Amino acid sequence: MASSIQSMIPRLGSEDPAEAFKACREIEKIATASTAPGKDADRAELAAALAAELLVQTPATRDAKGKDVPPAPKHSATVRNQVCRLLAIVSGAKEVPALLKAIEDLQVREEARRTLDRNRSDEATDALIEAIQAVGAEFRVGVVNSLGKRQDDKVVTALTKVATSDEDPELRINAVEALANIPSPANAETILKATQCPNACHATRAWKAAVRLAENLRNAGRKNEALDLYRKIRSSGPEAQQAAARIGRETLR
């Protein structure tokens, strides 16, 4: 399979859109089939082949003037991004290092993050936590949002650190909103603290996050913690969030 995939990958960058689309559909079909029960070996082989193609580079050479030419990505950014999308179907823990390496590539980092987002392994979670330290405000917000989809103590720790101490105010409020997705009572303190932000827009977003956390606590069966948070929102929150908290409390009676 590896050799056939290796020969198909360059077609993803064909100047003929129809040919590029056909190549993508062919690999996608193989990838989807490899996720069927009993096909673990096929999935692993395909994932490894795609990960290798994502990072493959041309060898170092010298130009006609004898100047060193360093290694460079063998495939175009278009192809590398498409490989990331295909990896999202089949990648597992073993492909995480390649995806984390791809995050260093500004041309494909966002697709690599999206692929890690769909990879549910612990290794992918660790990679996303590491990626919080990457440069680029918009990219880091995407990483925080990906982490907000995961229910894990180490995710809570990472997001809490961002929410309380990161220098970027937009990243801080996004981390607050991400914490609201995780029904842990400990997140209430961080979120309520964020409601005191001098930025009125961010304070409002934090109050909305508090209501969402209360709803998630309720849905997780943590009635007492939800009631306590609803009470605090009704005591100090804006009118709209007070109304939402009142309705939430009534559903728990």
ABEGO torsion letter per residue (X at the ends): XAAAAAAAAAAAABABAAAAAAAAAAAAAAAAAAABBGAAAAAAAAAAAAAAAAABBBBBBBBAAGBBBBBBBABBAAAAAAAAAAAAAABBAAAAAAAAAAAABAAAAAAAAAAAAABABAAAAAAAAAAAABBEAAAAAAAAAAAAABBBAAAAAAAAAAAAABABAAAAAAAAAAAAABBBAAAAAAAAAAAABABAAAAAAAAAAAAAAAAAAAAAGBAAAAAAAAAAAAAABBAAAAAAAAAAAAAAX
